[in-house]
Amino acid sequence: FFPSIFVCNKIFDSIPSTSSATQQQKLRHTMAQDSADTPTSLLSIKRKQLLSLDAQKKALETEAEAIVSELTAVPPGGGQPIGIDTPLVDNEGFPRADIDVYRARSLRKRFHEIQTDHKELSKMIDGSLLEISALMKNEQQSTTQNLRTATNTNNNNANDDAEIQARLAPKPKPKFDAKTGKWVVKNWDGSVSGVENGEMRSFDDLNAPSPADTVALTSGDGSNQSDGVDISGGRGSVSGGTQQRLQQQPQPTVEEPTTPFALIDEVSPNSPAHEAGILVGDLLLRFGTITGENHREFRAIAELVPQAAGEKRSIPIAVLRKENSSDTTVVKVVSLKPRAWAGRGLLGCHIKPC
């Protein structure tokens, strides 16, 4: 947090301004390595859970910062701030007339709740980091054992030993691949891990053209089609009869559910929901892939939101909205990106069953 948080850290058990430096370093390493795992592996699942916990923790820290800032801010007209633990009564025992006592109590109560939740999340993150570390160690030992077993059955021991050394050698830091917009890591053979056609590219020279960048569609006898698609330099151009056929093909449409399962009854200003264009009174038809048939009493939404925040991705949402004051309704699809903000939670809106 900023200097205002230092005040509350001296009074209560400290809430770090962000995740500890050790946690942040491990989290960055986790995000980079995650691209090399298959989506269904246990290690990948644990890493996604870790990023979800970290997103929830950052949301609590941002909300706590806003609360402490309000409690310690000097009123516009001058005078004493509300205070974090100062008495809410004057010298004669009456409620202070210069502050909103109800607001002060609500903020202090919420701050205590954040403190408790923050400690629990920190413990869960530490435990998750230990689990991931153990899984990575076991995976490395298993890989080493498998490689050595395979070497014993191979006549070319010299080449196999070189491959084992290459696989066990420390990997360089991940790089950002401008072509795919992703962070990638290096395979043992120098190729790129975590992106499509990465085995055809060089990690040391990500900008170099690869065979996948120049593809020509040919007919059965190997000759180029006159109306085919020519893809050169990584960019495609459509010509001739192919272009006409593509224009005539109907575009696929997404059929939205017709029955809403929730009502948006509150949207906070400057929140992610407000920035996405969600309005009070919107009826929720679809939240990502969640509908009225699989929301499990909103538990599916509660699981999806921190996961999306940890992966820093948006969620497509379909709502049913009334047009002005008429009874006409239209379906609107908006993109909502959960994130930490100055208010409570990762969305800044409240939904209830309809």
VOKOL-431277 format. One line per 5 residues: number of its first residue (from 1); for each residue x, y negated, z negated of N, C-alpha, C. Coordinates in steps of 0.05 Angstrom, whole numbers, plus 5000, padded with zeros to 4 digits. Each point is the difference from the previous one (the first is absolute). Layout:
N
NUM = X:Y:Z:X:Y:Z:X:Y:Z; ... $
//
This chain:
354
1 = 5017:5024:5000:4983:4976:5000:5017:4975:5000; 4987:4977:5000:5014:4975:5000:5004:4991:4971; 5012:4977:4995:5006:4992:4972:4976:5001:4981; 4975:4995:5010:4977:5001:4982:4997:5027:4987; 5007:5021:5014:4997:5027:4990:5019:5005:4977 $
6 = 5023:4985:4999:5019:5004:4979:4988:4994:4973; 4980:4982:5000:4987:4993:4974:4986:5025:4989; 4984:5013:5018:4985:5023:4990:5018:5024:4994; 5022:5002:5014:5018:5022:4995:5012:4998:4972; 5003:4976:4989:5011:4997:4973:4979:5007:4979 $
11 = 4974:4998:5008:4979:5004:4980:4990:5029:5001; 4995:5010:5024:4992:5028:5003:5023:5017:5009; 4996:5026:5002:5020:5017:5012:5004:4991:5029; 5024:4999:5009:5005:4987:5026:4987:5015:5023; 4989:4984:5019:4991:5010:5025:5020:4990:5021 $
16 = 5015:5017:5013:5021:4990:5019:4988:4984:5022; 5016:4981:5010:4990:4983:5022:4994:5017:5025; 5016:5020:5005:4994:5019:5022:5009:5027:4989; 4998:5021:5016:5011:5025:4992:5029:4997:4995; 5011:5017:4982:5028:4997:4993:5017:5004:5025 $
21 = 5025:4990:4997:5018:5001:5023:5005:5029:5009; 5002:5018:4980:5005:5028:5006:4976:5012:5015; 4976:4994:4989:4975:5010:5013:4998:4989:5029; 5005:4974:5004:4998:4988:5026:5020:5013:5020; 5024:5006:4990:5020:5012:5018:4992:5028:5008 $
26 = 4989:5015:4981:4990:5027:5006:4976:4999:5018; 4982:4980:4996:4977:4998:5017:5007:4994:5029; 5020:4982:5004:5009:4994:5027:5012:5025:5014; 5015:5015:4984:5011:5025:5011:4978:5019:5007; 4980:5001:4983:4977:5018:5005:4986:4993:5026 $
31 = 4995:4974:5004:4986:4991:5024:5015:5007:5026; 5027:4997:4998:5016:5006:5024:5001:5030:5005; 5002:5016:4980:5002:5029:5004:4974:5012:5007; 4977:4987:4994:4974:5011:5004:4995:5005:5030; 5012:4984:5017:4995:5003:5029:5012:5026:5011 $
36 = 5019:5012:4985:5013:5024:5009:4985:5025:4991; 4980:4998:4983:4986:5023:4990:4975:5005:5016; 4991:5025:5001:4974:5005:5012:4978:4991:4982; 4977:4991:5011:4979:4988:4984:4989:5019:4979; 5003:5026:5005:4987:5019:4981:5020:5011:4979 $
41 = 5025:4992:5001:5019:5010:4980:4994:4989:4973; 5007:5016:4979:4995:4991:4973:5016:4975:4993; 5024:4998:5011:5017:4977:4995:4987:4975:5011; 4989:5002:5024:4987:4977:5013:4975:4991:4984; 4985:5020:4990:4976:4994:4984:5008:4985:4975 $
46 = 5021:5009:4986:5009:4987:4976:5009:4972:5005; 5013:4996:5023:5010:4973:5006:4976:4981:5005; 4980:5009:5014:4976:4983:5005:4986:4994:4974; 4999:5019:4982:4988:4995:4973:5016:4979:4985; 5027:5001:5003:5017:4981:4986:4996:4972:5011 $
51 = 4998:4997:5026:4995:4974:5012:4972:4989:4992; 4981:5017:4997:4973:4992:4991:5002:4989:4971; 5014:5014:4983:5003:4991:4972:5015:4973:4999; 5020:4997:5017:5015:4975:5000:4983:4977:5009; 4982:5004:5020:4982:4979:5009:4981:4992:4977 $
56 = 4989:5019:4985:4983:4994:4977:5015:4984:4979; 5025:5007:4995:5016:4986:4980:5005:4971:5008; 5007:4996:5026:5005:4973:5009:4974:4983:4999; 4977:5012:5005:4975:4986:4998:4995:4990:4971; 5006:5017:4981:4997:4992:4972:5019:4978:4993 $
61 = 5025:5001:5009:5019:4979:4994:4992:4973:5012; 4989:5001:5025:4991:4975:5012:4977:4988:4985; 4981:5017:4991:4977:4990:4985:5009:4989:4973; 5019:5014:4987:5009:4991:4974:5014:4973:5002; 5015:4996:5022:5014:4975:5005:4979:4977:5002 $
66 = 4978:5005:5014:4980:4979:5003:4986:4994:4973; 4996:5021:4984:4987:4995:4974:5018:4984:4982; 5026:5007:4998:5018:4985:4983:5004:4972:5010; 5000:4996:5026:5002:4973:5011:4977:4983:4991; 4976:5011:5000:4976:4985:4991:5001:4995:4970 $
71 = 5009:5019:4985:5000:4997:4971:5021:4980:4990; 5021:4997:5015:5022:4982:4992:5000:4974:5015; 4981:4996:5018:5000:4975:5016:4988:4977:4983; 5013:4977:5003:4990:4976:4987:4975:4990:5014; 4978:4994:4986:4975:4990:5014:5006:4975:5016 $
76 = 4984:4996:5021:5005:4976:5017:4999:4974:4985; 4983:4998:4980:4997:4975:4985:5020:4998:4977; 5018:5019:4998:5018:5000:4978:4990:5017:4976; 5016:5003:4980:4993:5016:4977:5015:5026:4999; 4991:5017:4982:5014:5026:4996:4987:5021:5018 $
81 = 5017:5018:5010:4989:5022:5016:4984:5020:4983; 4986:5018:5013:4985:5020:4984:5018:5016:4983; 5023:5009:5010:5019:5016:4985:4994:5029:5002; 5021:5016:4996:4998:5029:5002:4990:5012:4974; 5010:4990:4977:4991:5010:4974:4995:4979:4979 $
86 = 4997:4975:5010:4995:4978:4981:4970:5002:4991; 4994:4989:4977:4972:5001:4990:4981:4986:5019; 4976:5011:5002:4979:4988:5016:4981:4982:4984; 5008:4994:4975:4984:4983:4983:5018:4976:4991; 4987:4978:4992:5015:4977:4991:5007:5003:4971 $
91 = 5011:4978:4989:5009:5001:4972:4977:5003:4980; 4976:4994:5009:4976:5002:4983:4986:5027:5004; 5010:5017:5017:4989:5026:5004:4978:5001:5021; 4996:4979:5015:4980:4999:5021:5013:5007:5027; 4985:5012:5018:5011:5006:5027:5012:4975:5013 $
96 = 5023:5002:5013:5012:4978:5013:4982:4988:5021; 4997:4974:4999:4982:4986:5019:5014:4993:5026; 5026:5003:5001:5015:4992:5024:5004:5023:5020; 4990:5024:4994:5004:5023:5017:4974:5016:5003; 5000:5017:5019:4977:5019:5003:5008:5025:4984 $
101 = 4989:5002:4976:5007:5022:4982:4993:5027:5012; 4977:5002:5013:4992:5026:5012:5020:5008:5021; 5008:4981:5017:5019:5006:5021:5027:5008:4988; 5008:4987:4979:5026:5006:4987:5000:5029:4989; 4978:5008:4987:4998:5027:4989:5000:5021:5023 $
106 = 4986:4994:5021:4999:5018:5023:5027:5005:5012; 5015:4977:5004:5027:5003:5011:5019:5015:4982; 4999:4995:4974:5017:5014:4982:4993:5030:4999; 4975:5006:5000:4991:5028:5000:5010:5015:5025; 4997:4987:5023:5009:5012:5025:5031:5003:5000 $
111 = 5014:4981:4988:5029:5002:4999:5009:5025:4984; 4986:5005:4977:5006:5024:4984:4995:5025:5016; 4978:5000:5016:4994:5024:5016:5022:5004:5021; 5009:4978:5013:5021:5003:5020:5025:5011:4987; 5007:4990:4976:5024:5010:4987:4999:5030:4996 $
116 = 4977:5010:4990:4997:5029:4996:5002:5015:5026; 4985:4991:5020:5001:5014:5026:5028:5000:5013; 5013:4977:4996:5027:4997:5012:5020:5020:4987; 4998:5004:4974:5017:5020:4987:4995:5028:5010; 4974:5007:5003:4993:5026:5009:5010:5005:5029 $
121 = 4996:4980:5017:5010:5002:5028:5030:5003:5001; 5014:4985:4983:5029:5002:5000:5009:5028:4992; 4987:5012:4980:5006:5028:4993:4995:5019:5022; 4977:4996:5014:4993:5018:5022:5020:4997:5023; 5010:4975:5005:5020:4996:5021:5026:5013:4993 $
126 = 5009:4997:4975:5024:5013:4992:4998:5030:5003; 4977:5012:4992:4997:5028:5002:5000:5009:5029; 4987:4984:5017:4999:5006:5029:5028:4999:5013; 5016:4981:4991:5027:4998:5011:5017:5025:4992; 4996:5009:4975:5014:5024:4992:4991:5025:5016 $
131 = 4974:5002:5005:4990:5022:5016:5012:4999:5028; 5000:4977:5012:5011:4997:5027:5030:5007:5001; 5014:4991:4980:5029:5005:4998:5005:5030:4999; 4984:5014:4983:5003:5029:4997:4993:5015:5027; 4979:4990:5013:4992:5013:5025:5021:4996:5022 $
136 = 5012:4976:5001:5021:4995:5019:5025:5017:4994; 5006:5004:4975:5023:5016:4993:4995:5029:5008; 4976:5010:4994:4993:5027:5007:5000:5004:5031; 4991:4980:5014:4999:5001:5029:5028:5001:5011; 5018:4984:4989:5028:5000:5010:5013:5027:4994 $
141 = 4995:5011:4976:5012:5025:4994:4989:5022:5018; 4974:4999:5005:4988:5020:5018:5011:4998:5028; 5003:4975:5009:5012:4996:5027:5028:5011:5002; 5016:4994:4979:5028:5010:5000:5001:5030:5001; 4982:5013:4983:5000:5029:4999:4991:5012:5027 $
146 = 4980:4988:5012:4990:5010:5025:5021:4998:5022; 5014:4977:5000:5021:4996:5020:5023:5020:4997; 5007:5005:4975:5022:5019:4995:4991:5028:5008; 4975:5007:4994:4990:5027:5008:5000:5003:5030; 4991:4979:5014:5000:5001:5029:5028:5002:5011 $
151 = 5020:4988:4987:5027:5000:5009:5012:5028:5000; 4992:5016:4979:5011:5027:4997:4991:5018:5023; 4977:4994:5012:4990:5017:5022:5007:4989:5027; 5016:4979:5001:5008:4988:5026:5029:5005:5005; 5007:5008:5024:5028:5005:5007:5016:4975:5002 $
156 = 4987:4978:5007:5015:4975:5004:5003:4985:4974; 5017:5011:4982:5002:4988:4973:5010:4972:5000; 5018:4994:5019:5013:4974:5000:4979:4978:5005; 4983:5005:5021:4979:4981:5006:4980:4998:4978; 4993:5022:4988:4980:5000:4978:5010:4985:4976 $
161 = 5026:5003:4993:5011:4985:4978:4999:4970:5005; 5006:4993:5025:4999:4972:5007:4972:4989:4998; 4980:5016:5007:4972:4991:4998:4992:4998:4970; 5009:5018:4984:4994:4999:4971:5012:4974:4988; 5024:4995:5007:5013:4975:4990:4985:4975:5009 $
166 = 4991:5001:5026:4986:4977:5010:4973:4996:4986; 4986:5023:4994:4975:4998:4987:5002:4991:4971; 5022:5008:4987:5004:4993:4971:5014:4973:4997; 5010:4988:5021:5014:4975:4998:4980:4978:4992; 5009:4980:4984:4982:4978:4992:4989:4986:5025 $
171 = 4975:4993:4999:4987:4986:5023:5004:4970:4997; 5003:4986:5022:5002:4971:4999:4973:4988:4992; 5001:4975:4994:4975:4986:4992:4980:5000:5024; 4974:5000:4993:4980:4998:5022:5003:4974:5016; 4992:5002:5025:5000:4976:5018:4972:4994:5010 $
176 = 4995:4975:5007:4974:4993:5011:5001:5003:5030; 4982:5016:5011:4998:5005:5029:4980:4981:5012; 5011:4982:5016:4983:4979:5013:4981:5012:5020; 5007:5023:5012:4982:5012:5020:4974:5010:4988; 5002:5013:4976:4976:5011:4988:4990:4984:4977 $
181 = 5016:4980:4990:4991:4984:4977:5002:5015:4974; 5017:5021:4998:5001:5017:4976:5029:5001:4991; 5003:5006:4973:5026:5006:4989:5007:5029:5006; 5023:5006:5010:5008:5027:5007:5025:5008:4986; 5004:5027:4998:5025:5011:4988:5014:5017:5020 $
186 = 5025:5007:4994:5017:5015:5019:4998:5030:4994; 4996:5016:5021:5002:5029:4998:5029:5008:4999; 5004:5026:4993:5027:5010:4998:5015:4999:5026; 4985:5002:5023:5013:5001:5026:5002:4972:5013; 4994:4979:4985:5002:4973:5010:4975:4989:5013 $
191 = 4979:5017:5002:4975:4991:5012:4983:4985:4979; 4976:4991:5008:4984:4983:4983:4977:5017:4988; 4996:4997:4974:4979:5015:4986:4977:4981:4993; 4975:5010:5003:4977:4985:4991:4984:4986:5022; 5009:5002:5025:4985:4987:5022:4997:5020:5023 $
196 = 4981:4995:5017:4996:5017:5023:5024:4999:5019; 5007:5023:5010:5023:5003:5019:5026:4991:4987; 5002:5001:4973:5024:4992:4987:5024:5018:5006; 4994:5026:5006:5022:5018:5007:5014:4993:5026; 4988:4982:5016:5011:4992:5025:5015:4973:4998 $
201 = 5001:4989:4976:5012:4974:4996:5024:5002:4981; 5017:4979:5001:5024:4999:4983:4995:4980:4977; 5004:5010:4976:4997:4982:4977:5020:4977:5000; 5024:5005:5010:5021:4980:5000:4995:4978:5020; 4983:5005:5020:4994:4981:5021:4970:5001:5006 $
206 = 4984:4988:4983:4971:5002:5002:4989:4986:5025; 5015:4980:5010:4991:4984:5023:5007:5013:5027; 5016:5022:4999:5007:5013:5025:4976:5014:5012; 4997:4999:5027:4978:5014:5013:5003:5030:4997; 4977:5014:4996:5000:5029:4997:4984:5012:5023 $
211 = 5003:5026:5004:4984:5013:5022:4970:4995:4997; 4991:4996:4975:4971:4996:4996:4991:4973:5010; 5019:4981:5004:4993:4973:5009:4994:4999:5030; 5010:5020:5015:4995:4999:5029:4987:5026:5008; 4974:4999:5003:4985:5024:5007:4984:4995:5025 $
216 = 5002:5018:5019:4984:4997:5025:4982:5024:5002; 4974:4995:5003:4981:5021:5004:5002:5010:5029; 5003:5027:5003:5004:5012:5026:4979:5020:5005; 4997:5007:5025:4980:5021:5008:5012:5027:4995; 4985:5021:5006:5009:5027:4995:5025:5007:5015 $
221 = 5005:4989:5024:5024:5007:5015:5024:4982:4993; 4997:4983:4979:5022:4983:4991:5001:4973:5013; 4982:4994:5020:5000:4974:5013:4982:4981:4985; 5006:4974:5001:4985:4980:4986:4973:4996:5013; 4979:4997:4984:4973:4995:5009:4999:4971:5010 $
226 = 4986:4995:5023:4998:4973:5010:4983:4982:4983; 4981:5012:4986:4983:4984:4982:5004:5007:4971; 5025:5009:4994:5005:5008:4972:5007:4977:4983; 5009:5006:4975:5008:4980:4981:5030:4999:4999; 5012:4977:5004:5029:4997:4999:5007:4987:4974 $
231 = 5015:5014:4983:5008:4990:4974:5030:4997:5001; 5010:4975:5000:5028:4996:5001:5008:4979:4979; 5023:5005:4988:5009:4982:4980:4982:4999:4976; 4984:5020:4995:4983:5001:4976:4973:4986:5004; 4995:4988:5023:4975:4986:5005:4986:5012:5024 $
236 = 4973:5004:4998:4985:5013:5021:4986:4981:5018; 4998:5006:5026:4984:4985:5018:4984:5019:5017; 4974:4994:5003:4981:5017:5014:4995:4988:5027; 5000:5017:5021:4995:4989:5027:4983:5019:5016; 4990:4991:5023:4985:5016:5019:4974:5011:4988 $
241 = 4994:5026:5008:4975:5012:4992:4998:5005:4971; 5024:5004:4986:4999:5005:4971:4988:4976:4986; 5007:4976:5007:4989:4976:4987:4970:4999:5004; 4991:5007:5024:4971:4999:5005:4985:5020:4983; 5012:5025:4998:4987:5020:4984:5000:4993:4970 $
246 = 5022:4987:4990:5000:4992:4972:4980:4979:4995; 4995:4982:5018:4981:4979:4996:4972:5011:5000; 4995:5022:5015:4973:5011:5002:4994:5018:4976; 5020:5010:4986:4996:5018:4977:4987:4984:4977; 4979:5010:4988:4988:4986:4977:5018:5001:4976 $
251 = 5001:4977:4986:5017:4998:4976:4986:5014:4977; 5015:5015:4984:4988:5014:4977:4990:4980:4979; 4978:5005:4989:4988:4983:4979:4998:5015:4974; 5002:4985:4979:4998:5012:4973:4972:4995:4990; 4986:5021:4994:4973:4997:4989:5002:4997:4970 $
256 = 4991:4977:4990:5001:4994:4972:4976:5014:4986; 5003:5007:4975:4977:5011:4985:4978:4979:4999; 4976:5009:4998:4976:4983:4999:4990:4995:4972; 5008:5016:4981:4990:4998:4973:5021:4989:4982; 4996:4976:4988:5020:4989:4981:5000:5015:4974 $
261 = 5023:5000:4987:5002:5014:4974:5008:4982:4977; 5006:4975:5006:5009:4981:4979:4994:4972:5008; 4998:4982:4980:4995:4972:5004:5023:4984:4989; 5009:4981:5016:5021:4981:4991:4985:4977:4984; 5003:5000:4974:4986:4980:4984:5018:4979:4988 $
266 = 5026:5001:5006:5018:4979:4991:5025:5000:5017; 5009:4977:5008:5025:4996:5015:5015:4976:4988; 5023:5005:4990:5016:4978:4987:5014:4983:5021; 5001:4974:4996:5014:4982:5019:5030:5007:5002; 5011:4997:5023:5029:5004:5006:5009:5029:4994 $
271 = 4981:5019:5000:5007:5028:4996:5003:5013:5027; 5012:5025:5000:5002:5014:5026:4973:5004:5013; 4979:5006:4984:4973:5003:5012:4990:4975:5012; 5005:4977:4987:4991:4974:5010:5015:4993:5026; 5026:5006:5001:5016:4995:5024:4992:5018:5024 $
276 = 4990:5024:4993:4991:5018:5021:4973:4993:5012; 4985:4981:4987:4975:4992:5010:4976:5015:4988; 5004:5014:4979:4978:5014:4986:4983:4979:4985; 4974:5003:5001:4981:4981:4988:4983:5014:4979; 4991:4984:4981:4981:5011:4980:4974:5007:5014 $
281 = 4989:5023:4994:4976:5009:5014:5005:5020:5022; 5025:5003:5008:5007:5020:5021:4993:5028:4989; 4990:5016:5018:4994:5028:4993:5022:5018:5012; 5012:5016:4984:5023:5016:5008:4991:5025:5015; 5008:5003:5026:4993:5023:5015:5024:5020:5001 $
286 = 5024:4989:5002:5024:5017:5002:5023:4986:4987; 5016:5014:4985:5024:4989:4987:5023:5018:5009; 5014:4993:5021:5020:5018:5012:4985:5023:5012; 5005:5024:4990:4985:5024:5008:4979:5008:4980; 4996:4983:4980:4981:5007:4978:4972:4989:5007 $
291 = 4980:5017:4997:4973:4992:5006:4982:5008:4976; 4974:4998:5004:4982:5008:4979:5000:5030:4995; 5012:5015:5018:5000:5029:4996:5024:5011:4985; 5021:4984:4998:5025:5011:4988:5013:4980:4980; 4986:4980:4991:5013:4981:4982:5003:5010:4972 $
296 = 4986:5022:4992:5003:5012:4974:4997:4980:4977; 4978:4986:5001:4994:4980:4979:5022:4979:4999; 5010:4992:5023:5021:4979:5004:5028:5009:4991; 5003:5025:4992:5027:5009:4992:5018:5001:5025; 4989:5006:5023:5017:5001:5024:5011:4972:5007 $
301 = 4984:4979:4995:5010:4973:5005:5021:4993:4980; 4996:5007:4975:5020:4995:4979:5027:5013:5006; 4999:5023:5013:5025:5014:5007:5013:4988:5025; 4983:4991:5019:5011:4990:5025:5013:4972:4998; 4988:4983:4983:5010:4972:4999:5029:4998:4991 $
306 = 5008:5012:4977:5028:4997:4992:5019:5015:5019; 4990:5021:5013:5017:5014:5020:5006:4982:5023; 4979:4986:5010:5004:4981:5023:5018:4977:4992; 4996:4990:4975:5017:4978:4990:5029:5009:4999; 5005:5024:4990:5028:5010:4999:5012:5003:5027 $
311 = 4984:5008:5020:5011:5003:5027:4998:4974:5016; 4989:4979:4988:4998:4973:5013:4985:5002:5026; 4978:5014:5001:4983:5002:5024:4972:4990:4994; 4986:4994:5022:4973:4989:4998:4979:5023:5002; 4976:4995:4990:4979:5019:5000:4977:4988:5017 $
316 = 4991:5013:5021:4977:4990:5015:4974:5005:4985; 4984:4979:4998:4975:5002:4985:4977:4991:5017; 4978:5015:5000:4976:4993:5015:4978:4992:4981; 4988:4977:5004:4979:4990:4982:4976:4993:5016; 4977:5001:4988:4975:4991:5012:4993:4973:4988 $
321 = 4997:4980:5017:4998:4972:4991:4975:4987:5012; 4986:4984:4984:4977:4985:5010:5010:4975:5015; 4987:4994:5022:5007:4976:5016:4985:4976:4989; 5014:4981:4988:4989:4976:4989:4977:5008:4981; 4977:4987:5002:4978:5005:4981:4979:5019:5013 $
326 = 5005:5010:5024:4981:5017:5013:5003:5028:4990; 4982:5017:5009:5001:5028:4992:5017:5017:5019; 5012:4987:5020:5017:5014:5019:5026:5008:4987; 5008:5025:5004:5025:5010:4988:5019:5008:5023; 5026:4997:4995:5020:5008:5019:5022:5015:4985 $
331 = 5014:5017:5015:5023:5015:4988:5025:4985:5006; 5015:4994:4979:5026:4987:5002:5022:5019:4990; 5022:5000:5015:5023:5016:4992:5023:4981:4994; 5011:5001:4976:5022:4983:4991:5023:5017:4991; 5023:4988:4999:5025:5014:4991:5008:4989:4973 $
336 = 5000:5016:4980:5006:4992:4973:5027:5013:4991; 5018:4983:4992:5027:5009:4991:5003:4997:4970; 4997:5021:4985:5003:4998:4971:5028:4991:4992; 5001:4982:4980:5026:4990:4991:4996:4987:4972; 5023:4996:4987:4999:4985:4975:4995:4971:5005 $
341 = 4983:4988:4984:4994:4971:5002:4996:4989:4973; 4991:4975:4997:4999:4987:4974:4976:5010:4983; 4982:5015:5012:4977:5010:4985:5002:5029:4993; 4977:5011:4992:5000:5028:4991:4998:5019:5024; 5015:5023:4997:4998:5020:5021:5016:4994:5025 $
346 = 4995:5016:5020:5014:4997:5026:4983:4990:5022; 4973:4997:4995:4982:4991:5021:4988:4973:4995; 4992:4995:4975:4987:4974:4994:4970:5000:5006; 4988:5023:5001:4971:5001:5004:4988:5022:4982; 4974:4999:4996:4987:5020:4983:4978:5013:5016 $
351 = 4998:5026:4999:4978:5014:5014:4984:5017:4980; 4975:5004:5007:4983:5016:4984:4982:5017:5018; 4989:5022:4990:4983:5017:5016:4975:4984:5009; 4991:5005:5024:4976:4987:5010:4977:5020:5004 $
//
